[in-house]
Amino acid sequence: MKFLLHTALFIWVLTSPIHTHAQNQPGAGFGIETNFMAGKVFKHTVKFTLPLPYLCTSYEINFQWKTHGDKEWQQRVKFPVWGIGINYTNYGLNAIYGRAIGFYPNLQIPLIKRKNWEWTLRAGFGFGLISKHYSRAPDWDTVNVAVASNINNYTLFMTDLRYHISHHLDVQTGLNFSHISNGTYHVPNLGINMYGAHIGLRYFPVTSTPVNTIRQLKHLPNRWLFQGRFSMGLTQYGPPLGPTYKIYLATLYASRRWGSRNKMYAGIDYSYHQDIYTFLRNNEIYPGQEAQHAWKSALLGGGEFGVGCFGIITQIGVYIHEAALIQDPYYEKIGAHIYLIQREKGGLKELFLSALLKTHKTNAEVAEFGIGFGF
């Protein structure tokens, strides 16, 4: 009996470290995901005059990492999954739309988990290269009024219903939406919007369930900050491939943290548009007062989802002062903040770089890049 107890104790001591090590060895949580997508391009504005292809197909490979608590922020945001995705799209009418390749960092958020089933939401923002675009000499492609540049913004949203077969293999199906445009850096720039469905699988060479490091985290108070953001964008207005103009943007807002990681905020937006000023000058509209009719301001509200040194931004604004060239009465912004400084004490508590896309519904107005702060 004593020999059996010693033997059992020896086996337990020997095998327990092996099991823990296997779960946390290098590569735990790393996976490769592939998806096949099929969908349709849709007309999101009456200016979209291109013929619609019958079917669009897309292939994705996404390199994913499941965080497991190496840093405190990973536990605060429930151990998110982040990735680097590559997508190849055949729009179905190569002579007009061409084909696109997207490169995009992405973040997956769990919505519901039940045993081996999981429902998730994934968002990716990056760059897209497209083979066909609006051009004059020497190609003379004036049919594709959707895109006017090779390099563009690429955005992908996906929702998945996933089944975990084992610690190494998952299968999934879901819906997706993709958008490619250049933020009016070159016009025409109506963008290509595509919706569809997909099927796919994920493979984890080591394991899909690394052991999470759980700490006793200090509660971060739901503090208020006074914040500002200053940025600039480039746009074209008028004839295709015409001159490029600057747009200057400034935002002042108050934010309140919640859940020790996220923010809600409200404030005021201001933008000055060189393209509108030039249009008024060229057409002798409001002579001598062009600058007074070339700016906009809006009341805004938004949210920020914090992921370590990144903040994912969603914002909506309602204009209280319109420029001479009136668009929709409201706008949307999506994008990210990249934090250079994040601290709880001191005068300057936050310093960040920002990259945002401003749109009116599905029509992009400007891609803006800048710097911001929080006191």
C-alpha positions in Angstrom: 0.0 0.0 0.0 2.8 2.4 0.9 4.6 1.5 -2.3 1.4 2.3 -4.3 1.1 5.7 -2.6 4.7 6.6 -3.3 4.3 5.5 -6.9 1.2 7.6 -7.4 2.9 10.6 -5.8 5.9 10.1 -8.1 3.7 9.9 -11.2 1.7 13.0 -10.1 4.9 15.1 -9.5 6.4 13.9 -12.8 3.4 14.4 -15.1 1.9 17.6 -13.6 4.8 19.9 -14.8 4.7 18.2 -18.2 1.0 19.0 -18.6 1.4 22.7 -17.5 4.5 23.1 -19.7 2.7 21.7 -22.7 -0.1 24.3 -22.2 2.3 27.3 -21.9 5.2 26.3 -24.1 6.2 28.8 -26.9 3.5 28.9 -29.5 0.6 28.2 -27.1 -2.4 30.3 -28.4 -1.0 30.8 -31.9 -3.3 29.7 -34.7 -3.7 30.0 -38.5 -7.2 30.7 -39.8 -8.4 30.4 -43.3 -11.8 31.5 -44.7 -13.5 31.2 -48.1 -15.9 34.0 -48.8 -18.6 34.6 -51.4 -20.6 37.7 -51.7 -21.9 40.7 -53.7 -20.9 44.3 -54.4 -23.8 46.7 -53.8 -24.6 50.2 -54.9 -24.4 52.5 -51.8 -25.0 55.7 -53.7 -26.7 56.8 -56.9 -23.3 57.9 -58.3 -22.2 54.3 -58.3 -22.7 53.5 -62.0 -20.5 50.4 -62.4 -22.1 47.2 -63.5 -22.6 44.8 -60.6 -20.8 41.5 -60.8 -22.9 38.3 -60.4 -20.6 36.9 -57.7 -17.5 38.0 -55.8 -15.1 35.5 -54.1 -12.5 36.1 -51.5 -9.8 34.1 -49.7 -8.4 35.0 -46.3 -5.5 33.7 -44.2 -5.3 35.2 -40.7 -2.4 34.6 -38.2 -3.9 34.8 -34.7 -2.6 35.0 -31.2 -4.7 34.3 -28.1 -3.4 36.5 -25.3 -3.1 34.8 -21.9 -2.2 37.4 -19.4 1.5 38.3 -20.0 0.4 41.9 -19.4 -2.3 43.3 -17.1 -4.3 44.8 -19.9 -4.9 41.4 -21.4 -6.8 40.3 -18.3 -8.7 43.5 -18.2 -10.1 43.0 -21.7 -10.8 39.3 -21.1 -7.8 37.9 -23.0 -8.6 39.1 -26.6 -7.5 37.4 -29.8 -5.6 39.6 -32.2 -4.2 38.9 -35.6 -2.6 39.9 -38.9 -4.8 39.1 -41.9 -4.2 38.9 -45.7 -7.2 38.8 -48.0 -7.4 38.2 -51.8 -10.6 39.3 -53.5 -11.8 38.6 -57.0 -14.7 40.9 -57.7 -15.9 39.0 -60.7 -15.4 41.7 -63.4 -11.6 41.9 -63.6 -11.6 44.3 -66.6 -13.5 46.9 -64.5 -12.9 46.3 -60.7 -9.6 44.5 -60.9 -8.5 42.4 -57.9 -7.6 43.4 -54.4 -5.2 42.3 -51.7 -5.8 43.5 -48.2 -3.3 43.6 -45.2 -4.9 44.4 -41.9 -4.3 44.0 -38.1 -7.5 42.7 -36.5 -9.1 42.1 -33.2 -11.7 39.4 -32.3 -14.2 40.0 -29.5 -16.2 37.1 -27.9 -19.9 37.7 -27.8 -21.3 34.4 -26.4 -19.6 31.2 -25.3 -21.5 27.9 -24.6 -19.4 24.7 -24.1 -17.7 24.1 -27.5 -19.7 26.8 -29.3 -18.6 30.4 -29.7 -20.1 33.5 -31.4 -17.5 36.2 -32.1 -17.1 39.6 -33.8 -13.9 40.6 -35.6 -12.8 43.9 -37.0 -9.8 44.6 -39.1 -8.3 47.9 -40.5 -5.4 48.2 -42.8 -4.2 48.8 -46.3 -5.5 47.5 -49.6 -3.8 47.2 -53.0 -6.1 47.1 -56.1 -5.0 46.2 -59.6 -7.6 48.4 -61.5 -8.5 52.0 -60.8 -9.7 55.2 -62.5 -6.9 56.6 -64.6 -6.3 58.7 -67.7 -3.3 58.4 -69.9 -1.8 55.9 -70.7 -4.4 53.4 -69.5 -7.6 55.5 -70.0 -9.7 53.6 -67.6 -12.5 56.1 -66.9 -15.2 53.4 -66.1 -14.0 52.5 -62.6 -15.4 55.5 -60.7 -15.2 53.5 -57.4 -11.4 53.7 -56.8 -8.8 56.1 -58.1 -5.6 54.8 -56.5 -3.6 51.6 -56.1 -3.1 52.0 -52.4 -6.3 52.3 -50.3 -7.8 51.8 -46.9 -9.1 48.2 -46.4 -11.7 47.5 -43.7 -13.2 44.1 -42.9 -15.9 43.1 -40.4 -16.8 39.5 -39.7 -19.0 37.6 -37.3 -18.5 33.9 -36.8 -20.4 31.0 -35.3 -17.5 28.6 -34.3 -17.3 25.0 -33.0 -14.3 23.8 -31.2 -13.5 20.3 -32.4 -10.4 20.0 -30.2 -7.6 22.0 -28.7 -6.0 22.1 -32.2 -8.9 22.6 -34.6 -12.0 24.8 -35.0 -14.6 25.1 -37.8 -16.7 28.2 -38.4 -19.2 29.9 -40.6 -20.5 33.5 -40.6 -21.2 36.8 -42.4 -18.7 39.5 -43.5 -18.5 43.0 -44.9 -15.5 44.6 -46.6 -14.8 48.1 -47.8 -11.9 49.5 -49.9 -11.4 53.2 -50.7 -8.7 55.9 -50.3 -10.6 58.4 -48.1 -10.9 60.9 -51.1 -7.1 61.3 -51.3 -7.8 60.8 -55.0 -11.2 61.1 -56.7 -13.4 59.6 -57.9 -13.6 57.6 -54.6 -17.0 56.0 -54.1 -15.4 52.9 -52.7 -16.3 49.2 -53.2 -18.5 47.7 -50.5 -19.1 44.0 -50.5 -21.1 41.7 -48.2 -21.2 38.0 -48.1 -20.9 34.7 -46.2 -17.9 32.5 -45.4 -16.8 29.2 -44.1 -13.4 28.4 -42.6 -11.3 26.6 -40.1 -8.6 27.5 -37.6 -5.6 25.3 -36.7 -3.5 25.7 -33.5 -0.2 23.7 -33.7 0.3 23.7 -29.9 -3.1 24.5 -28.3 -6.0 26.9 -28.6 -6.4 27.1 -24.9 -3.3 28.4 -23.2 -3.4 28.7 -19.4 -4.3 32.3 -18.5 -2.3 34.1 -15.9 -4.7 35.6 -13.4 -3.7 38.5 -11.2 -5.3 40.5 -8.5 -5.8 43.7 -10.5 -6.0 47.1 -9.0 -9.3 48.8 -9.8 -8.8 51.8 -12.0 -11.2 54.6 -11.1 -13.7 55.9 -13.6 -11.8 59.2 -14.0 -12.7 62.2 -16.1 -10.1 63.6 -18.6 -10.0 66.8 -20.6 -8.8 65.7 -24.1 -7.8 67.2 -27.4 -6.9 65.9 -30.9 -5.3 67.7 -33.8 -5.0 66.2 -37.2 -4.8 66.7 -40.9 -6.0 65.0 -44.1 -5.7 65.4 -47.8 -8.5 65.4 -50.3 -9.3 66.1 -54.0 -12.3 68.0 -55.1 -13.8 68.6 -58.6 -12.3 66.9 -61.6 -10.8 63.4 -61.2 -7.1 63.3 -60.4 -7.1 67.1 -59.9 -5.1 69.1 -57.3 -4.9 67.9 -53.7 -6.0 70.1 -50.8 -5.5 70.0 -47.0 -8.2 69.6 -44.4 -7.3 70.7 -40.8 -9.3 69.1 -37.9 -9.4 69.8 -34.2 -11.4 68.1 -31.5 -11.9 69.0 -27.9 -13.8 66.6 -25.6 -14.3 65.2 -22.1 -13.9 61.5 -21.5 -14.9 59.2 -18.7 -13.4 55.8 -18.2 -15.5 52.8 -17.4 -14.7 49.1 -16.8 -11.1 50.0 -16.0 -10.3 50.1 -19.7 -12.9 51.8 -22.0 -14.1 55.3 -22.4 -17.1 57.3 -23.3 -16.7 60.8 -24.5 -18.4 63.9 -25.8 -17.3 67.2 -27.2 -17.0 69.4 -30.2 -15.3 69.0 -33.6 -13.9 71.6 -35.9 -12.6 71.3 -39.5 -11.3 73.8 -42.1 -11.4 72.8 -45.8 -9.0 74.2 -48.3 -10.9 72.5 -51.1 -14.1 74.4 -50.2 -12.2 77.6 -49.9 -10.7 77.2 -53.4 -14.1 76.2 -54.9 -15.6 79.4 -53.5 -12.7 81.5 -54.8 -12.8 80.0 -58.3 -16.5 80.5 -58.6 -16.7 83.9 -57.0 -19.1 82.8 -54.3 -19.1 84.8 -51.1 -16.2 87.1 -52.4 -14.0 88.2 -49.6 -15.7 85.8 -47.1 -14.6 82.5 -48.5 -12.8 81.4 -45.3 -15.9 82.0 -43.2 -17.8 79.5 -45.4 -15.1 76.9 -45.5 -15.3 75.4 -42.0 -17.6 73.1 -40.1 -18.2 72.3 -36.5 -20.2 69.6 -34.8 -21.3 68.2 -31.5 -19.9 64.7 -31.0 -20.2 61.6 -28.9 -18.2 58.4 -29.1 -16.6 55.4 -27.4 -13.1 54.0 -27.1 -12.4 50.3 -26.6 -9.0 50.0 -25.0 -6.6 47.2 -25.9 -3.2 47.8 -24.3 -1.6 50.7 -26.0 -4.3 50.8 -28.6 -7.7 52.4 -28.5 -10.4 51.5 -31.1 -12.5 54.6 -31.8 -16.1 54.9 -32.9 -17.6 58.4 -33.1 -20.7 60.1 -34.5 -21.2 63.9 -34.8 -24.1 66.2 -35.7 -23.2 69.5 -37.4 -24.0 72.7 -35.7 -22.3 74.8 -38.5 -22.1 73.6 -42.1 -19.7 74.8 -44.8 -21.0 76.3 -48.1 -21.0 72.8 -49.7 -23.5 71.0 -47.5 -23.3 67.2 -47.0 -25.3 65.0 -44.6 -26.3 66.6 -41.3 -24.2 64.0 -39.4 -21.0 62.0 -39.9 -19.2 59.0 -38.5 -15.6 58.3 -37.6 -13.8 55.0 -37.0 -10.1 54.3 -36.4 -7.5 54.0 -33.7 -5.4 55.8 -31.1 -1.8 54.5 -30.5 -0.7 55.6 -27.0 2.8 56.9 -26.4 2.0 57.8 -22.7 -0.6 56.2 -20.5 -0.4 56.9 -16.7 -2.7 57.4 -13.8 -0.9 60.4 -12.2 0.8 63.6 -13.3 -0.3 66.5 -15.5 -0.1 64.9 -18.9 -1.8 61.5 -18.4 -2.2 60.5 -22.1 -0.4 61.2 -25.3 -1.3 59.4 -28.5 -1.1 59.3 -32.3 -4.4 58.9 -34.2 -5.6 57.5 -37.5 -9.3 58.0 -38.3 -11.6 57.7 -41.3 -14.4 60.2 -41.5 -17.5 59.2 -43.5 -21.0 60.3 -44.3 -22.9 57.0 -44.2 -20.9 54.8 -46.7 -19.1 57.7 -48.4 -15.7 58.6 -47.1 -14.8 62.3 -46.7 -11.2 62.2 -45.4 -8.6 60.0 -43.8 -7.1 62.0 -41.0 -3.8 61.5 -39.1 -2.7 63.5 -36.0 -1.8 63.6 -32.4 -3.8 63.9 -29.2 -3.5 64.4 -25.4 -5.4 64.0 -22.1 -5.1 65.9 -18.8 
